[in-house]
Each structure stands twice: as structure tokens, then as C-alpha cells.
Amino acid sequence: MLWIGLFLMARTEDPSGRQRILAVAAELFYVRGVRAVGMAEVIQAAGCGKNMLYRHFPGKSALVAAYLGRAREEREAATSAALTGEPREQLVALVTEVAYRVRGSAYRGCAFRKYLAEFPSPGDDDEATAVARAYLRDTRAQVSELVAAAGGPPQLGDRLWLLIDSLYSGTGPDPSVAVEWARELVAAGRPD
């Protein structure tokens, strides 16, 4: 509650303020890295006060976890939009979506892999680490589930995951080559 003169005013939540802070922090963290960006910089770039920032995010760890959670939602939406058709087609579509995404001019690396590279051994209770690891674990499981639905051997999932991982790391082949390799892998893994 805020006292203004003789009037007592209830403080209302500002969801747009939270979203603005998160959007600014996401851009800064993605482009420069989590370790390189301080909370004071987020406050200045978001044009908010310290109280507003800490009301929405109690600390940097909470803000980073929210950033990674938002990145996960965006990746899952893009993946979901790409996955149509039968499981074999979905496997190729998944590689295609990743291959062309990572070649875009705005791509600066996988947010989850970058975070884990910056913080390779944080405590097990770190919320941001849990979000990053869960995303990678769940997307790897998604590949395995699609392979199983397509009737392919588990090794097919391993090979496709290595291809996807190489694309995210920036060491993968050209997008058209990656898509062709995915088609070949899926065709070779087809049950007779």
C-alpha cells in the first residue's frame, strides 16, 4: 500500500512491466551472456526502478530462469508448428526447423547450451540450470519418441540428436546438407 497525502492507494501489479523487464533481460542475456549482464544494467535498459525489478524477480537467478522459461516456450512453439505429418516426416521437419533457424542472422547460439557453458557446475538447486537441463533432456526425449513412433531403432535417435546438437553448436553442416542427412538417416532407419 502507498500513502499519498491522506489517501491510501493499493499498489497494483503491472504485468506489462514484468514482460518489459523480461524482454529486455532476454535480449541482453542472449546477446552478451548471463554472466556479463548485471541487474543494474537490466534496470537501466528496461527503464524501471529497482523496486519494480525485484518485485517481479527476487534475484538474478529468478530472472534468468524466467528468461530460459520464455526461450523454452518460444522453441516449443516453433517446433510444434513444424511438426506435422507422420513421425518420419516430423523427424525431418525437426532437423529442417533447427537447420534454418541456426543459420538466421539473429541466431547467437542455443540459449540453453550457452547458459550451461557459462555455468557448468552450479548447485543442484539452481532454478535456471534446472530449466536449461530440462529443456535439453525433454527435446532429446522428443526425438526418441518420434523415432519410436516411426518404428526406427534407438540409434536413429542418437544420430539425429548428434546432427541437431551440431547445428545448435554452430559446427553443423549447411542447412540443405543437414536436411538431406536427416532424410537419409530416417530412410535408413525405416523398418522393413
N, C-alpha and C positions, 0 to 999 in steps of 0.2 A: 504494500500500500504506500502511496505517496501523499504527503501532506502538502497541499498548495494553499497558502493562506489559511482560511478556516475550513476549506473543503477537503474531504478525504476522497482521493481518486484511486480506484482499483487499477493496478497495473495489468495490462492485457498482454498476452503473448503476441509476438509478431512473427508469424510463420514465414513471411517474406524476408524478414531479417535473417532468420536461420538459413533459408535457402540461398540468400545472397552471400552470407559468410561461407557456406559450404561450397558454392560455385567458385568463389574467389580462391579459397584454400585448395580446392581440387585443381584448379589451373596452376597455382604456384607449386603445389606438391608434384604434379605430373611433369611440369617443365623443368623444375630446378631440383626436385628431390625433397623428401620429407625432412631429412637432417638439415638441409640448407635453409629451410624456411622457419622463422621464429613466429611466435604468436603476435608479437608487436607488428611484424610485417603484415600478417593477416588482418589485424585490426585496422592498420592504415589503408591497406588496399581495399578492404571491404567498406571503409568509411563508417565504421561502427565504434562504439565505445567498448572499453574493456569489460564493463559490466554486462553488456549485451552478449558479447562473445562467450563469457564464462557462464552466463545464464543458460545458453543453448548447448555449450560444450564445456564440461567441467575442467577439461585439461586437453593438452595436445593429443594425448592418446585417444581420447574420445572423438576428437575432430578427425584424426587420421582414420580411425575405424569407420566413421561416417563417410569419409571420402572413399575408402575402399568398398564400403557397402553400396555406395552410389555407383561406383565403377562396375561392381558386380551386376547391379540391376541393368545398367546400360549394355554390358556384354551379353547378358542373358536375353535381353530384348532383341539385340541384333542377331544372336544365334537362333533364337526362336523363329524370327522372321525368315531366316534362311533355310530352316529345316522343314521342307515339305517333301512329299513323296514317300516312297518306301525306304526302309532303313539303308540299303546300299546307296541310294541317291542322296540320303541325308548325310552319310559319311563323306561323300564327295563334296556336298554343299557346305559342310562344316569347314573342310580344308579350303574350299574356294573363298568362303567368307573371311577366314583368317588371312589367307594369302593376299587378298586385295586390300584388306584393312591395314595390314602392316606396311604396305607399300604407299599408303597415303602420305601426303606432305605433312599432316598434323601428327603422325604417329611418332612417338618418342620412346617406345618400349611398352611392355606389358606392365601396368601399374602394380600388379601383384608380385611379379618377379622382381621388379625394381625395388619394391619395398623390402622384400625378403633379402635382396642383395645388400641393401643399406643396413639392415638389422638382422644379420644371420643367426644370432643366438640370443634373442631377448628371452625374458622369463616366460614360462609356460602360461602364465595368466594374462599375458598381453593381448588385449582385445583385437588390436589391429593385426597382429600376427595370426591370430585365430581366424580372422576374416580372410586374410590372404591365403593361408593354407587350406581353408575350407573350400575356397573357390577353385584352387588348383586340383584338390582332391575330387571335388564334385564334377569338374569338367572332364577329368580323366575317367571318372566312373561313367560319365555320359557316353564317352567314346566306346568304352567296353560294353555298355548296354546296347548301343546301336549295333556293334559288331555281333553281339549275341542274337539280337533280333534279326539280323541279316543272315544268321546261320554260319558266320565266319569263325575261324579259330581265334583263340585269345591272342596269339602272336600278331594277328592283323591289328588289333587294338594297340599293341605295343609299337608297331611300326608306324601306324598313323599318328600316335601320340608323339613319337620322335620327330615326325615331319612337322606337326603343329608346333611343337616346342622349338624346333629350329627356326621356324618362321617368326615366332614371337621374339626369339633372341636376336634376330637380325642376321643370322647365319644361314638361313634357308635359301632355297633356290628362287628364281624368278617366279612370280605368281602362276604364269601359264605352265611352267615346268612342274610346280608343286601340285597343281590340279591334275596334270597328266599322270604324275606319280601316284596320286591318290586313286585315280581311276584304275591304274594298273594294279595297285595293291588290292583294291576291292574286288576287281575281276579275278585276280589270282586266288583270293581267299574265298571265293564263291563255292559253296558245296555243290558236288555233282549230283 
